[in-house]
């Protein structure tokens, strides 16, 4: 297979049959596990995503769509452009360039919701962005692929299958819509489904990943440029998303959320797209990239969470030290007293004089007197809510 890139300076490097890595071995049953597992995994993940969506919160964000709009601009504006520039800069083979571009055009992944939670981001915005980008991908993903590949004179066997992509995306929006409906009708049951779906989806992802690595015998001999792009791509997405959110004057909480949503792509969707849309020969060269991207995406996410949690603990420690320095000395603090003492126990309570002097200085207030409507310092004979008298008296007087 050769890609005719003549006449276009923006086309990735040419490749020939001899430059291609070894083709995957069929291994019948393992290939079937990979294909079926990819489809089932994607349906499960999309259904679980739908079950996590609160239709009222989603509608609120759609009525005030500034945050979602910025997120979609990052998802289908910055990420495809970044993928295109990386593919051109590293002079990838056409088949590899298409894989990078497909990853850049994918919607946000559900892993971003987990990272958003750990960095105290806007969870409602995160889930709304993931849902909206998944639905918008039905039209935006084929459009972005067409806009960025029209100048690439690819071989006929490497033509991007828009029809197949459209059908696949349409089928994947059905589980999302069904999950939203289930969460709306049976919110309690949807929480259980969400937990089960997360576990099953993770196990299926593990099975599909292992099967894909076994099928792709050149996985461990991946091109250095391919691995470098898979490392830089999610990191550049996080940075670009944060800067654009900051530029549009979003809150710090939303900046963190949009940053994570931008860099965290839907790896499962990309794997499913490649598996269902390209031949085995093309898949042998494409499949390494989403696996490597997913690995570095997780590492970047854990790094961001670690840095934020360290900053959060440092800030909390500094705040506590500031508050501790502003506290009064121990001898000036009032003695804690139980205001709910009953019977003879009340007479045993004796307030200690404070350092401020004065005959009516008190170290504690009587909660029962306050509940009874008494304001100011408690006094001798103050009626308690329970019918008794105030257990605390001004200094120098005997308890009631």
LOLUM-43564 format. One line per 4 residues: number of its first residue (from 1); for each residue z, y, x of C-alpha. Coordinates in nm, 3 decimals, decimal comma. Layout:
N
NUM> Z:Y:X; ...
REM end
This chain:
400
1> 0,000:0,000:0,000; -0,094:0,338:0,139; -0,026:0,681:0,003; -0,308:0,932:0,023
5> -0,132:1,253:0,118; -0,427:1,436:0,264; -0,477:1,788:0,148; -0,116:1,857:0,070
9> 0,127:1,990:0,324; 0,414:1,928:0,086; 0,360:1,554:0,068; 0,592:1,309:0,244
13> 0,473:1,123:0,548; 0,205:0,861:0,517; 0,296:0,496:0,532; 0,109:0,175:0,577
17> 0,155:-0,185:0,487; 0,294:-0,267:0,830; 0,564:0,001:0,809; 0,716:-0,135:0,493
21> 1,035:-0,337:0,508; 1,045:-0,698:0,407; 1,002:-0,777:0,042; 1,297:-0,914:-0,155
25> 1,318:-1,283:-0,201; 1,280:-1,393:-0,559; 1,584:-1,621:-0,586; 1,513:-1,663:-0,959
29> 1,859:-1,675:-1,117; 1,998:-1,400:-0,893; 1,707:-1,172:-0,980; 1,769:-1,241:-1,349
33> 2,138:-1,154:-1,306; 2,039:-0,828:-1,139; 1,793:-0,730:-1,415; 2,007:-0,827:-1,713
37> 2,327:-0,698:-1,551; 2,169:-0,357:-1,490; 2,068:-0,318:-1,854; 2,400:-0,442:-1,998
41> 2,600:-0,234:-1,752; 2,412:0,082:-1,842; 2,452:0,023:-2,217; 2,826:-0,039:-2,171
45> 2,875:0,273:-1,961; 2,683:0,490:-2,208; 2,875:0,349:-2,505; 3,207:0,412:-2,328
49> 3,094:0,767:-2,253; 3,026:0,821:-2,622; 3,372:0,686:-2,712; 3,531:0,948:-2,484
53> 3,362:1,240:-2,664; 3,560:1,439:-2,921; 3,295:1,579:-3,153; 3,507:1,887:-3,233
57> 3,553:1,980:-2,867; 3,187:1,911:-2,799; 3,089:2,140:-3,086; 3,322:2,410:-2,951
61> 3,146:2,402:-2,614; 2,804:2,404:-2,782; 2,902:2,716:-2,978; 3,018:2,879:-2,653
65> 2,765:2,718:-2,421; 2,803:2,931:-2,109; 2,986:2,663:-1,910; 2,754:2,385:-2,028
69> 2,448:2,603:-1,959; 2,557:2,667:-1,600; 2,619:2,295:-1,558; 2,275:2,199:-1,692
73> 2,113:2,460:-1,469; 2,281:2,297:-1,170; 2,195:1,945:-1,291; 1,825:1,994:-1,363
77> 1,758:2,302:-1,150; 1,946:2,275:-0,822; 1,965:1,896:-0,782; 1,589:1,819:-0,824
81> 1,504:2,112:-0,596; 1,751:1,988:-0,334; 1,605:1,637:-0,356; 1,253:1,772:-0,310
85> 1,347:1,983:-0,007; 1,534:1,694:0,157; 1,241:1,455:0,104; 1,002:1,705:0,261
89> 1,234:1,801:0,547; 1,291:1,441:0,659; 0,925:1,338:0,611; 1,012:1,031:0,407
93> 0,759:0,769:0,307; 0,623:0,834:-0,044; 0,810:0,544:-0,200; 1,137:0,668:-0,048
97> 1,065:1,027:-0,152; 1,019:0,915:-0,513; 1,357:0,735:-0,504; 1,530:1,049:-0,374
101> 1,362:1,262:-0,639; 1,459:1,023:-0,921; 1,819:1,040:-0,805; 1,803:1,419:-0,806
105> 1,666:1,424:-1,160; 1,934:1,190:-1,300; 2,206:1,334:-1,526; 2,572:1,356:-1,431
109> 2,773:1,037:-1,388; 3,097:0,935:-1,554; 3,275:0,914:-1,217; 3,285:1,294:-1,221
113> 3,522:1,281:-1,519; 3,774:1,086:-1,311; 3,754:1,324:-1,017; 3,777:1,624:-1,253
117> 4,105:1,487:-1,386; 4,254:1,461:-1,035; 4,159:1,818:-0,940; 4,303:1,964:-1,265
121> 3,958:2,060:-1,390; 3,839:2,131:-1,742; 3,818:1,778:-1,886; 3,657:1,892:-2,212
125> 3,385:2,075:-2,020; 3,334:1,778:-1,787; 3,283:1,530:-2,072; 3,065:1,779:-2,262
129> 2,848:1,837:-1,953; 2,808:1,463:-1,890; 2,711:1,403:-2,253; 2,472:1,698:-2,278
133> 2,304:1,620:-1,946; 2,256:1,257:-2,052; 2,087:1,362:-2,376; 1,888:1,641:-2,205
137> 1,762:1,391:-1,945; 1,539:1,245:-2,217; 1,306:1,541:-2,169; 1,418:1,705:-1,846
141> 1,400:1,400:-1,621; 1,028:1,324:-1,682; 0,951:1,698:-1,669; 1,123:1,748:-1,331
145> 0,956:1,438:-1,187; 0,616:1,566:-1,298; 0,672:1,919:-1,160; 0,785:1,799:-0,818
149> 0,533:1,517:-0,769; 0,214:1,678:-0,897; 0,127:1,790:-0,540; 0,195:1,444:-0,397
153> -0,124:1,237:-0,399; 0,050:0,905:-0,431; -0,117:0,567:-0,438; -0,194:0,434:-0,785
157> 0,062:0,156:-0,748; 0,331:0,418:-0,690; 0,256:0,632:-0,994; 0,576:0,744:-1,166
161> 0,591:0,549:-1,498; 0,677:0,835:-1,734; 0,624:0,621:-2,043; 0,868:0,359:-1,920
165> 1,119:0,625:-1,816; 1,103:0,790:-2,157; 1,158:0,465:-2,345; 1,448:0,369:-2,119
169> 1,617:0,707:-2,162; 1,567:0,696:-2,538; 1,726:0,353:-2,555; 2,021:0,472:-2,348
173> 2,096:0,765:-2,580; 2,153:0,524:-2,869; 2,479:0,379:-2,722; 2,602:0,734:-2,656
177> 2,540:0,841:-3,015; 2,699:0,521:-3,148; 3,004:0,575:-2,925; 3,047:0,932:-3,054
181> 3,032:0,801:-3,411; 3,291:0,529:-3,338; 3,527:0,783:-3,182; 3,485:1,012:-3,484
185> 3,548:0,738:-3,743; 3,806:0,524:-3,557; 3,968:0,736:-3,284; 4,250:0,487:-3,211
189> 4,016:0,190:-3,173; 3,780:0,395:-2,957; 4,057:0,447:-2,699; 4,088:0,068:-2,661
193> 3,711:0,031:-2,642; 3,700:0,302:-2,376; 3,950:0,119:-2,154; 3,778:-0,218:-2,197
197> 3,437:-0,061:-2,137; 3,556:0,104:-1,817; 3,682:-0,229:-1,678; 3,375:-0,428:-1,786
201> 3,139:-0,158:-1,660; 3,311:-0,154:-1,321; 3,286:-0,533:-1,290; 2,919:-0,530:-1,389
205> 2,852:-0,254:-1,136; 3,011:-0,470:-0,868; 2,799:-0,772:-0,969; 2,478:-0,570:-0,979
209> 2,552:-0,408:-0,644; 2,621:-0,743:-0,473; 2,309:-0,897:-0,627; 2,099:-0,600:-0,520
213> 2,226:-0,614:-0,162; 2,149:-0,986:-0,143; 1,802:-0,936:-0,291; 1,722:-0,648:-0,058
217> 1,733:-0,818:0,280; 1,656:-0,492:0,461; 1,963:-0,316:0,319; 2,154:-0,331:0,644
221> 1,851:-0,204:0,841; 1,799:0,108:0,631; 1,613:0,404:0,773; 1,846:0,653:0,944
225> 1,679:0,940:0,758; 1,744:0,763:0,428; 2,114:0,726:0,508; 2,140:1,084:0,632
229> 1,995:1,215:0,305; 2,231:0,996:0,102; 2,520:1,156:0,292; 2,401:1,517:0,267
233> 2,270:1,511:-0,090; 2,597:1,479:-0,289; 2,776:1,717:-0,053; 2,507:1,981:-0,099
237> 2,525:1,929:-0,475; 2,900:1,994:-0,481; 2,865:2,310:-0,273; 2,565:2,446:-0,467
241> 2,733:2,378:-0,803; 3,052:2,554:-0,695; 2,865:2,858:-0,563; 2,654:2,896:-0,877
245> 2,961:2,865:-1,100; 3,138:3,124:-0,884; 2,832:3,349:-0,899; 2,835:3,336:-1,281
249> 3,205:3,432:-1,278; 3,342:3,109:-1,416; 3,715:3,038:-1,386; 3,843:2,846:-1,082
253> 3,911:2,548:-1,307; 3,552:2,549:-1,431; 3,416:2,604:-1,081; 3,584:2,283:-0,967
257> 3,454:2,100:-1,275; 3,093:2,217:-1,240; 3,098:2,142:-0,867; 3,201:1,779:-0,924
261> 2,960:1,736:-1,215; 2,669:1,863:-1,007; 2,717:1,639:-0,706; 2,815:1,325:-0,898
265> 2,493:1,168:-1,026; 2,457:0,873:-1,264; 2,408:0,593:-1,011; 2,392:0,323:-1,279
269> 2,111:0,505:-1,456; 1,915:0,546:-1,133; 1,949:0,174:-1,052; 1,839:0,081:-1,405
273> 1,541:0,318:-1,383; 1,422:0,173:-1,055; 1,471:-0,184:-1,171; 1,288:-0,142:-1,501
277> 1,012:0,096:-1,389; 0,882:-0,021:-1,050; 0,749:-0,336:-0,895; 0,954:-0,563:-0,672
281> 0,765:-0,441:-0,366; 0,853:-0,076:-0,438; 1,208:-0,166:-0,540; 1,266:-0,330:-0,200
285> 1,230:0,013:-0,036; 1,394:0,221:-0,311; 1,706:0,028:-0,391; 1,893:0,111:-0,071
289> 1,914:0,480:-0,156; 2,118:0,471:-0,482; 2,363:0,227:-0,321; 2,413:0,454:-0,020
293> 2,428:0,764:-0,240; 2,692:0,601:-0,459; 2,902:0,516:-0,155; 2,892:0,868:-0,011
297> 2,940:1,016:-0,356; 3,271:0,832:-0,390; 3,377:0,929:-0,037; 3,298:1,296:-0,104
301> 3,489:1,282:-0,432; 3,795:1,128:-0,269; 3,777:1,390:0,006; 3,768:1,675:-0,247
305> 4,059:1,526:-0,442; 4,263:1,476:-0,123; 4,207:1,833:-0,006; 4,293:1,974:-0,349
309> 4,609:1,765:-0,387; 4,724:1,867:-0,038; 4,662:2,233:-0,125; 4,845:2,187:-0,455
313> 5,152:2,034:-0,289; 5,157:2,304:-0,021; 5,136:2,577:-0,283; 5,408:2,413:-0,495
317> 5,637:2,385:-0,191; 5,581:2,750:-0,104; 5,654:2,854:-0,464; 5,976:2,653:-0,473
321> 6,092:2,809:-0,148; 6,023:3,157:-0,286; 6,216:3,084:-0,604; 6,502:2,926:-0,409
325> 6,533:3,236:-0,195; 6,565:3,453:-0,506; 6,849:3,248:-0,657; 7,207:3,372:-0,662
329> 7,464:3,222:-0,422; 7,642:2,909:-0,550; 7,971:3,093:-0,601; 7,796:3,340:-0,828
333> 7,638:3,078:-1,049; 7,803:2,993:-1,384; 7,976:2,663:-1,425; 7,783:2,432:-1,654
337> 7,972:2,367:-1,974; 7,900:2,132:-2,257; 7,886:2,342:-2,569; 7,902:2,036:-2,792
341> 8,260:1,931:-2,707; 8,449:1,827:-3,015; 8,816:1,833:-3,114; 9,073:1,850:-2,835
345> 8,802:1,845:-2,569; 8,711:2,200:-2,661; 9,054:2,332:-2,567; 9,021:2,187:-2,218
349> 8,730:2,411:-2,136; 8,836:2,716:-1,937; 8,577:2,965:-1,816; 8,604:3,073:-1,453
353> 8,609:3,445:-1,383; 8,287:3,586:-1,246; 8,264:3,814:-0,948; 8,152:4,108:-1,163
357> 8,504:4,182:-1,286; 8,581:4,325:-1,628; 8,791:4,171:-1,905; 8,498:4,037:-2,101
361> 8,289:3,882:-1,820; 8,165:3,535:-1,917; 8,012:3,261:-1,714; 7,847:3,068:-1,993
365> 7,731:3,116:-2,346; 7,816:2,907:-2,645; 7,505:2,746:-2,787; 7,674:2,679:-3,120
369> 7,768:3,043:-3,157; 7,408:3,139:-3,085; 7,289:2,887:-3,341; 7,532:3,037:-3,589
373> 7,371:3,377:-3,543; 7,625:3,533:-3,305; 7,461:3,761:-3,049; 7,611:3,896:-2,734
377> 7,917:3,753:-2,555; 8,116:3,495:-2,756; 8,457:3,620:-2,868; 8,783:3,486:-2,996
381> 8,755:3,347:-3,345; 8,373:3,331:-3,354; 8,268:3,085:-3,619; 8,080:2,780:-3,497
385> 7,797:2,622:-3,689; 8,004:2,309:-3,738; 8,287:2,505:-3,900; 8,513:2,529:-3,591
389> 8,563:2,817:-3,355; 8,401:2,927:-3,035; 8,498:2,710:-2,740; 8,447:2,995:-2,494
393> 8,648:3,315:-2,502; 8,654:3,636:-2,301; 8,845:3,620:-1,976; 9,215:3,666:-2,023
397> 9,234:3,524:-2,375; 9,340:3,179:-2,478; 9,080:2,948:-2,626; 9,059:2,952:-3,004
REM end
